Amino acid sequence: VIDLISGNDTEDLDTLAHSAVPWLIDSGGPYFRRLFADYLAEEVLNWSLRPSSELYLGGARLLLDRGGACIGGHISVKASLVASRRRADAVCYLWEHREGAEGERRQRFLDDIADFFGVVPQHAFYLSKIGLLPEHRRAGYGRILLEDVTRLAREAGCSSVFLHVAAEATARDFYKRSGFEEVREHVNAPHSLHYISMSLPLGAQSSRKGKYP
Amino acid sequence: VIDVQLQEIFRSVLRIPDLTLTDQLTADEVPGWDSISHVRLMVAVEATFKVSFSASQLAMLENVGDLKRLLRSLIEQKDQKRAEPRR
C-alpha cells in the first residue's frame, strides 16, 4: 500500500522535496515559524533543495502513497554528524542572506535562536524531523516511521534516539507512549519558544514488540 | 601563494595570530570558527581572490583542504575564461 524510500534512492527528489514541504514545516513547529517568519514555505523549500540538505545526503526517509506522492517521512542522522550539518545549514542561510534587504532575515537567524537546542548526546541517533500530512494521520503511519527510525539507529550502532518537540505539540504524547523519556526543557521566553528534549534508550528490544503488527 | 594568503585571512578574521592552516583542519578544532565567522572568512576569501562561492559549494566544505581545492578550481575557471579569444 505504502512505500518507504531513502532520499538518495530516487531520481525524483526535487519533486518529492516540493511535496515534503508541508509536513517539514509542521515538523519544525514554532521554532521554524519564528526563525523564518513570513518566508517560511520559501525557506523550507530552499533548504530542502540544497545539495547539502539531509534529503540529499541520505538522512531522509520518505513515505510514498500508491501514486508515488510523498505523504510524510522522517529525517534523522547520527548525533556525531548533527553539529557539522547544522553548521552547513547555518552557513548556507547566512550566505544567501548576507547583504542588502535580506539583512532582516539574517538578523532573525542570529538573534539567539540559532543555537537554541544545544548539543545532542554523542552516541544518540538524532531524529531531526518527522511528520505526516494531516489527512494521513491516525492511520498507523507514525508508528511505521518511528520503527524505521529505531531500526536505522540500531544499524548505526547508536544507543538511543534523541529528539526535540514543541512543548504544546500533540506528538509529545505519541513519543511518550512510544517509550521516549523527557530529559530536558528548553525555554526562550523572548521568542515564546518552549521545547522538550526526549530520549528513547535502545538497550533491549521494546517489550511492546508485536503489539502493533 | 594561495596557502600563504589563506593563512593570513584566517589569522586576521579569526584573530588568532599564530594559527597554522593544514589541509585536515576543520572548524571544530579552532575556537571561534563558527558559522558566522565562517561567512566572514568566505567574504574575505572572495574579495582577495576575486571569485564567488555559491551557498551549496560552501556547505559541502569539510576542511581547509576542501576550501583550497574549491578555490583553485574557481581560479582556474576564471583564468580559462580570460584566455578564451573574444569573438
Interface residues (C-beta under 8 A of the other chain):
Chain A: R50 P51 S52 A83 S84 R87 A88 D89 A90 V91 C92 Y93 L94 W95 E96 R98 L110 A114
Chain B: A27 D28 D34 S35 I36 H38 V39 M42 V43 F53 A55 S56 L58 A59 M60 E62
